[in-house]
Amino acid sequence: MTEELMEDQMPKDPLLQLISMQKASGSWDMGAELAELCGKTTEEAVKHKPAQADRSVWATVLALLWLYGFKLDYKEEWQFVAMKAVSWIRAQTGGGVSQCVQAGNTLLGLQLQEGTLGL
C-alpha cells in the first residue's frame, strides 16, 4: 500500500486521529503526528520533554492534556481511551509524571492539574 493511499485513509477529525494513534498498551509515541495534532513541531515537543521523563510517558501525558484541554465536550467519546492511558502511566516506574504535566501545560498553554487527568 502506498504512503499516499495510507494518508487518505487516516481520519481527518483530530480526535479520531489521536484515538487511532493510541497503542494497544494505552500509550502514545512521540512523533510528528502527535506534535502536529498539538499544534507544535516535533522539535518543540521534544525540547519541552522533561529530561528524566520517558518519551512515551511524555507523549501520553501530552495526549491526555490535549483531550482534557481541547476536547472536554467530547469526553463521553474518549473517556475509556483516557482511562487506558492513565492505567498505562501508573504502571510505569520511571516517574516524572508531575514534571510532564507541568511541561505539557506550558507547551500547550493549559493549566490542568494531575488530578483532573486522573493521575
N, C-alpha and C positions, 0 to 999 in steps of 0.2 A: 504494500500500500504506500503510495507516495505521501510525502510530508504535507503537500498542499491539500490532498484529499483528507488527511487526518485533521488538519486545521479546520476544514469546512465542517467536520463532524463534531468539533468541540462546541459545547454550549456557549452561547454568547451572553447569557444573563450572568452577571458577576457572581451572584450567589450560587448558581448551578456550577459555574466554573470552579469556585472554591470547594464546593462539596465533591466535585469529581476529582479534585487533586488530593483529597484525603486518602492516605494509605490505609490498608486493611487494619493496621495496628492502632489507628486513631490519630497518627501523627501526620504532619506535612513536611515536605522537604523545602529547604530554602533554595528557590530558583527564580529565574526570570519571570515565570508566570505569576507566582505569588507576589513578588515585588511589584510587578506591573498592576496587579489587582489592587494593591495597596496604594497605587499612585506614585510609586518610587522606582528607582533603578535598582538593579541587583547590588551595585556598588554601595548605594546609600543604605540599603537594608543590611548588608554585611558589615558595613562600617559601624552601624549602631548596635550591633550584637555585643552584649557584654562579653568580656574576654574569657571568663570561665564557663560561659554557657555553651552547651551542646547546640550544634547548628539546627538539629531537628526540634529540640525544645524551643529554641528561639522562633523558628518558623511556625510551630504550633501555637505558641503564645500570640504571635502576630495574627494568625488566623482567628483565634478566639477574640482578640481585641477588635479586629475588623468586624466580626459578626456582631458583637455587643455594641460597638461604637457606631456602626453604619447600617446594620440590618436588623435592629431590635424589633421593628414592626413585623418581621417575618420569623420571630423566634419559634413559633409553633412548627415551622417547616424545618428548622435547623437544630432544635434543642437536643435531639439524640446524637447528632454529629458532634455537638459541643460536649456532651456527656462522655462520649467515647474519647475525645481529645483530652479532657480533664483526667479521666482514668489513666490514660497513657502517660500524661505528665507526672501524675502522682507515683507511678511505678518506676520512674527514672530516678537514679541515685546521684546524678551529677549536681543537683542543686542549681542555684542561680535563677530560680523562677521569679523571685521578687525583683531581681535586677532586670530580668527580661520584661516583666510587666512595666517597670518604670521606663526602661529604654524604648519599649514599644509605644507607650503612651506619648513619649516625646516625639518619636518618629512619625506617628500618625496624628498628632495634635489632639490627643484624647486625655481624659483624666479619670480613667476607670481603676477601681481597686481590685486586688486579688479576689476578695470575697464575691464581688459582682460576677467574676468569671467562674466561680465555683472552685477556686484553688485554695 
